[in-house]
């Protein structure tokens, strides 16, 4: 098996989990620290395939990292953007925001 190059991830066995573990870098944070992601699998080959798949997504700019934004915030952002771009009128904006508030009430109860 050929040695991996820089930026191609790391694969190792974790005895406590009885699984193979792979880590790869998706970029750097604001402080310059590396942001590493971890994947697990039953075999080394499975982990290698997962890492290669994720690295390909990153290379093609298709990778979307998880974040803490809620669906409600996402919907509000979309409606606000449509309103700012004048894609919807005042009445539609108000109706959409009222609908989002109604959904929030139902979800919180």
N, C-alpha and C positions, 0 to 999 in steps of 0.2 A: 504494500500500500504506500503510495507516495505521500510525502510530507505536505501538509497544507501550508499555504503562504499566509502572509499578513492579511487580516481582514476577512478570512475565510471561516472563522469560528474555531471553537475548541470542543472536543468531545472526550468524555471520560465516564467511567462507571462509578455509580454511587451505591456502595454495598448496603447501606441502611435502607434505601428505597428499592433495592434490587432492580434498578433501572439504569439505562444509559442517559446521560445528561449532555446537552450541548448548549454552548453559549455563543452569542454573536453580538456584534456592536452595531447599533442603528444610528449612532451619531454622538454628539456631545451636547451637554446642557449649557446653560448660560455661564457657568463657572469654568467650563472647559473640561469637566469630568466626563469620562466615557459613559454612555448609556448602554448597558448590556441587557439583553433579553435571554431567557432560558427556555429550552424545550426539553421534553423528556420522551423516551420511547423504550420499547422492550428490547430492541436490537440497535447495534451501532449504525447499521445501514438505515434504519428508520429515522434515527436522529439526524444523520447526515443528509438525508433527503429533505427533512423538514427545514434544516438550516439553509440548504441550497435554495429551497423554495422561497423562504423569507428574504434571503439575500438578493434573489432575482427580483422580488417585489420592490425592495429598497432601491435597487439599481434602476428599475423601470419607473420609479416614483409612483408605485401603486400601493405602497405600504401605508396603512393608517394605524397609528398608535392609539391605544385605549386612552380615554380621558375621563374626567369627572363631570362633564357637562350632562345635564338632565335633558330629557325629551322636551320638557316644558321650556327650558332655556333655549333649546334649539329651535322650537317652533316660534318663540318670541323673536329671536334673532332673524329668522326668515321673514316674518311678517313686517318687522321694522325695516329690513332691507328693501322689501318690495315697496313699502310706503315711501322710503327715502328716494328710491329710483322712479317714483311716480308710476308704478305698475298697477297699484290699486288706489282707489279713492278713499276719502275720509270715512265714509259709511262702511266700506268693506274692512278697513283697518280696525274700526271700533268693533264690528261684528266678530272679526277674527280674534281680537284680544279678549272679548267677552267669552268666546267659545273656549279659549285656552284657560281662562280663569275658572270656567265651569268644570272643565276636565280636571284641573288641579284640585278643586273642592271634592270631586267624586273620588279621586285617587287618595286623598289624605284621610278620608273617612273610612 
